[in-house]
Amino acid sequence: MARRVFFSFHYQRDIWRVNQIRNIGEIVGTSAAGFHDASLWEEAKKKGDTAIKAMIDEALKNTSVTVVCIGAATAGRKYIDYEIQQSIARGNGILGVQIHGLKNQAGVVDIVGATPARLSAAGAPIYKYVDHATLGICIEQAARAAGR
């Protein structure tokens, strides 16, 4: 059975890196705040914080694990704390995955990003991305730790 996972990340900076990892066969991914289409994101931004938070809440539905993809600018994202807080409130397993070693569309790796404070405060495990199999195991461990 595939597990539904919410991926939280800095879209503009890290979409290329995240796309390399979120297509694991054992999971069904939901992009950051469920914004599969950039036009949805742009429309929500025009409507304000309430609309964006509603989209995040909708994207979290039916997920059992939240993976915070930690890039160079993730900790500074406006909605990162909200995504983590809502994930915890709904009982999702949660983990952080450092993605700085993955190349972007220009073939460039990034600097190590800071771990979001709320993720650290939650005691979430933090892993450096190694490969799909290891990430799949980490996701399953987070789900089990949360009783999901």
Rosetta blueprint (number, residue, H / E / L):
1 M L
2 A L
3 R E
4 R E
5 V E
6 F E
7 F E
8 S E
9 F L
10 H L
11 Y H
12 Q H
13 R H
14 D H
15 I H
16 W H
17 R H
18 V H
19 N H
20 Q H
21 I H
22 R L
23 N L
24 I L
25 G L
26 E L
27 I E
28 V E
29 G E
30 T E
31 S L
32 A H
33 A H
34 G H
35 F L
36 H L
37 D L
38 A H
39 S H
40 L H
41 W H
42 E H
43 E H
44 A H
45 K H
46 K H
47 K H
48 G L
49 D H
50 T H
51 A H
52 I H
53 K H
54 A H
55 M H
56 I H
57 D H
58 E H
59 A H
60 L H
61 K L
62 N L
63 T L
64 S L
65 V E
66 T E
67 V E
68 V E
69 C E
70 I E
71 G L
72 A L
73 A L
74 T H
75 A H
76 G H
77 R L
78 K L
79 Y L
80 I H
81 D H
82 Y H
83 E H
84 I H
85 Q H
86 Q H
87 S H
88 I H
89 A H
90 R L
91 G L
92 N L
93 G E
94 I E
95 L E
96 G E
97 V E
98 Q E
99 I L
100 H L
101 G L
102 L L
103 K L
104 N L
105 Q L
106 A L
107 G L
108 V L
109 V L
110 D L
111 I L
112 V L
113 G L
114 A L
115 T L
116 P L
117 A H
118 R H
119 L H
120 S H
121 A H
122 A L
123 G L
124 A L
125 P L
126 I E
127 Y E
128 K E
129 Y L
130 V L
131 D L
132 H H
133 A H
134 T H
135 L H
136 G H
137 I H
138 C H
139 I H
140 E H
141 Q H
142 A H
143 A H
144 R H
145 A H
146 A L
147 G L
148 R L
